[in-house]
Amino acid sequence: MIQEDEYVQILSRLGLTFLQAKVYLALAKLGKADVKTISRASKVARQDVYRIMPALQNMGLVEKIVASPTLYKVTPIEESLCVLLENKTRECMELQIKMKYMLNNLKEKADEVSSQEEEQFSIISSRRLLQKKLSEKDRTAQKSIVAIANWKTIRATFFNRASDVVNALKRGVKLRIITEMHEKDKHVEKIIQSFMEYPSFEIKYSSAPIPVNAVIHDGKEINMCIATLPDNEVPSLCSTNPRFIKVIAAYFEELWNDAPDTFVASANKSIKAVRQKAPNTLNNSLEVS
């Protein structure tokens, strides 16, 4: 019974309906039979069998034998399955062509709407989609990336995009990060050290908790976490509204300028030491406490 159910599922995936698959399997086992016998073996109502047989004939899966009563037999099983598979393959190819057309059509309309909407807000609820979007923004940034977030968020999201960030720094994009003071993390310190090889990178640490998690690319688009729990990265608010961006950017500048002088000096001294000691290597250790 389990095997028969599996066969029905296979035939269904090849394009047959549930009842068509049951009738076909019953006839394949019988070899040759009339409607009454097929109905009893397949446990499909006789009126349904009468309706199904012409459809199976049109598919090339069943042959009709002129007799009294009328008999049916399956065409060679290997040939029948090949026919079903070819039909399914052709259907998938046609679907793929239609899908590409649909994607191009919808993308053109989405781009058109996006170009018309100078100010917009949207919510991203998928962590994967958020990371993909941020990576794309890192890769296309031309002037600046500004990040403000608590250390756990910075570590979990920002440094996972290290390769994209390094490429942005190579293009001369100015990167500034402000986050909380934190415990040493050798893995992240290596990443920070790789950033420090570029003069367009700066990082500061606030002695107070950071209540906002946000990143601004080129001063034109912001992604800000709006989760109720501080450890969550999503949902995230994405916006190109210039007034909203200016508010968060101004808050960033305030925190940046108010960062403790003694701590900032210590951090800058470490940065300078690393750049002088090994400007082109990632293997030196950096301690930022």
C-alpha positions in Angstrom: 0.0 0.0 0.0 2.9 2.3 0.8 4.5 1.5 -2.5 1.3 2.2 -4.4 0.9 5.6 -2.7 4.4 6.5 -3.7 3.7 5.5 -7.3 0.6 7.7 -7.3 2.6 10.6 -6.0 5.2 10.1 -8.7 2.6 10.0 -11.5 0.9 13.0 -10.0 4.2 14.9 -10.1 4.5 13.8 -13.8 1.1 15.5 -14.5 -1.6 13.0 -13.8 -4.5 13.7 -11.4 -4.9 11.6 -8.3 -7.7 9.5 -9.9 -5.9 9.2 -13.3 -2.9 7.9 -11.5 -4.9 5.3 -9.5 -6.7 4.1 -12.7 -3.5 3.9 -14.7 -1.7 1.9 -11.9 -4.7 -0.5 -11.6 -4.7 -1.1 -15.4 -0.9 -1.5 -15.5 -1.2 -4.3 -13.0 -4.2 -5.9 -14.7 -2.7 -5.7 -18.2 -6.0 -5.7 -19.9 -9.5 -5.0 -18.4 -12.9 -3.5 -18.9 -14.2 -0.5 -17.0 -16.0 -2.6 -14.3 -12.8 -4.5 -13.5 -10.7 -1.3 -13.5 -13.1 0.4 -11.2 -13.0 -2.5 -8.7 -9.2 -2.7 -8.8 -8.6 1.0 -8.5 -11.4 1.7 -6.1 -12.5 4.6 -8.3 -16.1 5.0 -9.2 -17.2 3.5 -12.5 -18.5 6.8 -13.9 -15.2 8.4 -13.1 -13.3 5.6 -14.9 -15.5 6.2 -18.0 -14.5 9.9 -17.8 -10.8 9.2 -17.2 -10.1 6.6 -19.9 -10.5 9.0 -22.9 -8.1 11.4 -21.2 -5.5 8.7 -20.7 -5.9 7.7 -24.3 -5.3 11.2 -25.5 -2.1 11.3 -23.4 -0.9 8.1 -25.2 -0.9 6.1 -22.0 -3.8 3.7 -22.8 -5.1 1.8 -25.8 -8.7 1.0 -26.4 -9.6 -2.5 -27.7 -12.8 -2.9 -29.6 -14.6 -5.8 -27.9 -17.7 -6.5 -26.0 -17.4 -5.2 -23.4 -14.8 -2.6 -24.4 -11.3 -3.4 -23.1 -8.4 -1.2 -22.3 -4.6 -1.8 -21.9 -1.7 0.4 -21.1 0.9 1.2 -23.8 4.4 0.0 -23.0 5.1 1.4 -19.5 8.6 2.7 -20.3 7.2 4.6 -23.3 4.3 5.9 -21.2 6.5 7.3 -18.5 8.8 8.9 -21.1 5.8 10.6 -22.6 4.8 12.0 -19.2 8.3 13.1 -18.4 8.7 14.9 -21.8 5.4 16.6 -21.3 6.5 17.7 -17.8 9.9 18.9 -19.1 8.2 20.9 -21.9 5.8 22.4 -19.3 8.7 23.4 -17.1 10.5 25.0 -20.0 7.4 27.0 -21.0 6.9 28.0 -17.4 10.5 29.1 -17.1 10.1 31.3 -20.3 6.9 32.8 -18.9 8.6 33.4 -15.5 11.5 35.3 -17.1 9.0 37.4 -19.0 7.0 38.1 -15.8 10.2 39.0 -13.8 11.4 41.4 -16.5 7.9 43.0 -16.8 7.5 43.3 -13.0 11.1 44.6 -12.5 10.6 47.3 -15.1 7.4 48.4 -13.4 9.0 48.2 -10.0 11.9 50.3 -11.2 9.5 52.8 -12.7 7.6 53.1 -9.5 10.8 53.4 -7.5 12.1 56.2 -9.6 8.8 58.1 -9.2 8.8 57.7 -5.4 11.5 59.9 -3.9 10.4 59.2 -0.4 9.3 55.8 0.7 9.2 53.5 3.8 9.2 49.7 3.7 9.6 46.9 6.3 11.9 44.0 5.9 11.0 41.0 8.1 13.4 38.4 6.8 17.0 38.4 8.2 18.3 36.8 4.9 16.7 39.5 2.8 18.0 42.2 5.1 21.6 41.0 4.8 21.2 40.7 1.0 19.9 44.2 0.8 22.7 45.6 3.0 25.4 43.7 1.0 24.0 45.2 -2.2 24.1 48.7 -0.7 27.7 48.1 0.5 28.7 47.1 -3.1 27.1 50.1 -4.7 28.0 52.7 -2.1 29.9 55.6 -3.7 30.6 58.1 -0.9 29.8 57.1 2.6 28.5 54.4 4.9 27.5 55.4 8.4 26.6 52.7 11.0 25.3 53.2 14.5 24.3 50.1 16.6 24.9 48.2 19.8 27.9 45.9 19.7 25.9 42.7 19.4 24.1 44.0 16.3 27.3 45.3 14.7 29.1 42.0 15.3 26.2 39.9 14.0 25.4 41.9 10.9 28.0 44.4 9.9 31.2 42.3 10.2 29.5 39.4 8.3 29.7 41.7 5.2 33.4 42.3 5.7 34.4 41.5 2.1 31.8 43.9 0.7 32.9 46.6 3.2 36.6 46.2 2.3 35.8 46.6 -1.4 33.9 49.8 -0.5 36.9 51.1 1.4 39.1 50.3 -1.6 36.8 52.5 -3.7 37.4 55.3 -1.3 34.0 55.1 0.4 34.2 56.8 3.8 33.1 54.4 6.6 32.3 55.5 10.1 31.0 53.2 12.8 29.9 54.1 16.3 29.1 51.3 18.8 29.4 50.4 22.4 32.6 49.4 24.3 32.8 45.6 24.4 34.8 42.6 25.4 37.7 41.6 23.3 36.8 39.4 20.3 39.8 38.1 18.3 37.8 37.3 15.2 36.2 40.7 15.0 39.4 42.5 15.9 41.0 41.0 12.8 38.2 42.3 10.7 38.5 45.8 12.3 42.2 45.6 11.7 41.6 44.9 8.0 39.4 48.0 7.9 42.0 50.1 9.6 44.4 49.6 6.7 42.3 52.2 4.8 42.3 55.9 5.8 38.6 56.3 5.0 37.7 54.0 8.0 37.0 55.3 11.5 35.4 53.7 14.5 34.4 55.1 17.9 33.1 53.5 21.0 30.4 55.0 23.3 30.6 54.4 27.0 26.8 54.6 27.1 24.4 52.0 25.6 23.4 52.6 21.9 19.6 52.7 21.6 19.5 52.8 17.8 20.6 50.2 15.3 20.8 51.8 11.8 23.1 52.1 8.8 23.0 54.9 6.2 24.4 54.5 2.7 25.5 57.6 0.8 23.1 59.7 2.9 20.3 58.5 0.7 18.9 55.3 2.2 18.6 54.1 5.8 17.9 50.7 7.2 17.0 50.9 10.9 16.0 48.0 13.2 12.5 48.5 14.7 12.4 45.2 16.7 10.9 45.3 20.1 13.7 43.1 21.5 17.2 44.6 21.4 18.8 41.4 20.2 16.6 41.1 17.1 17.8 42.4 13.7 14.4 42.3 12.1 12.0 43.8 11.3 14.0 46.6 9.8 12.6 49.9 8.5 14.0 50.9 5.1 13.6 54.5 3.9 14.7 57.0 1.4 12.9 59.9 3.1 15.5 62.6 3.4 14.0 64.2 6.5 14.0 60.9 8.4 17.6 60.2 7.3 18.7 63.7 8.5 17.3 63.0 11.9 19.2 59.8 12.4 22.3 61.2 10.8 22.2 64.2 13.2 21.9 61.8 16.1 24.9 59.8 14.8 27.0 63.0 14.6 25.9 64.0 18.2 27.1 60.6 19.5 30.2 60.7 17.4 31.2 64.1 18.7 30.3 63.3 22.3 32.4 60.0 22.4 34.7 60.1 25.4 37.9 61.9 24.4 40.2 59.6 26.5 38.8 56.5 25.0 38.7 57.9 21.4 42.3 58.9 21.8 43.3 55.4 22.9 41.4 53.9 19.9 43.0 56.3 17.5 46.4 55.6 18.9 45.9 51.9 18.3 44.7 52.6 14.8 47.8 54.7 14.1 50.1 52.1 15.5 48.6 49.4 13.4 48.8 51.4 10.2 52.5 52.3 10.9 53.4 48.8 12.0 51.8 46.7 9.3 49.8 48.7 6.7 49.3 45.7 4.3 48.8 42.7 6.6 45.8 41.3 8.4 47.8 39.1 10.7 48.8 41.6 13.4 46.7 41.7 16.6 44.8 44.8 17.6 43.4 45.3 21.1 40.3 47.6 21.4 38.7 47.2 24.7 
